[in-house]
Amino acid sequence: MTTRAETGPLQARLARLARAGSEAARARAREEARTLAAEIAADLPDGHAEATETPAGATVTVEAPHLIAREFGTATWAARPVIAPAVARLAGRG
């Protein structure tokens, strides 16, 4: 014989915990994006970096003259990356 259990309150609590966890993760992503934008902006005095809130957390937009050449280098200019080291630190690899 099987016994039925009321799962409504448990499911509601699990849903609240899941929402709270998602909100906390998005908040951490927003804070990390702001920190990353500030680090990049400090290394690019002639550029601009800003963090923008998105539904999933945040995104960082970077604008600077010759940014691609700086990140990857050219035939006549060695790479002096700013974004790659900041992202590596953010990912825990640097």
N, C-alpha and C positions, 0 to 999 in steps of 0.2 A: 504494500500500500504506500502510495506517495503522499506526502504532505505538501500542500500549497503554502508558499510563503509570500508575504506581502513585500514586493520589491520596489514599490513606488518611492518611498522615502530614501532608500539606498540609491536608486538610480538618480534621483534628484540631487542627492549629496555628491555622487560621483560626477554628475554634470557640472555642478558648481565648482568642484575641485579642478576639473579639466579647464573650465573657463578661467579660473584664477591662475592656473599654471600658464595658460596661453597668454594672459595679460601680463604676467610677470616676465615671461620670455620676451614679449614685444617691448616692454619697458627697458629690459637689459639691452636689447638690440638698439633702441633709440639712444640710450646713453653711450653705448660703444660707438655708434655712428657719430655722435657729437664729439666724442674724444678723438676719433679718427680724423674728422674734418678739421679740428683744431690743430692736431699734429701736422697734417698735410699743409694747412694754411701757414703755419709757422715756417715750414721749409720752402714755401713758395711765396716769397715777398711780392713777386710781380703777378701772382695769380689769386685765385679765389676758390675756396672750398666751403661747402655748406651741407649740413645734414637736413634732410626733409623727411617728415613723418609719412609713412605709407601704411596701408592696412596690415601688411605683414610685419612691420617694425619701422625700418628707416632705410633711406638710401643716401649716399654721399655723392655729391656732384662736384667735380673738380674742373676748373678752367684755368689755363695758364698758357702763355706763349711758348711754343716749342715743347709742349708737354710730352708728346710721343717721342720726339728725339731725345728728350731728357731721360725718359724711362728706358728706352731700348737702344739708344745710341744711333749714330749714322756712320757712314764711311769716314767722315772727317771729325766726328765728335763722339767721344766715349760716353757710355751710359752713366748717368748720375741719378739713379732712380730715387723717387720720393714715395710714390704710391706703393710699390711692391714691398719695401721694407715695413711700412706702416701696416699693410694688410697681413704680412707674415707675423708681426707682433700681435695683431688682433687675433690671429688664428692660433697663437701659441707656438709658432715655429721659429720665432726670431728673438 
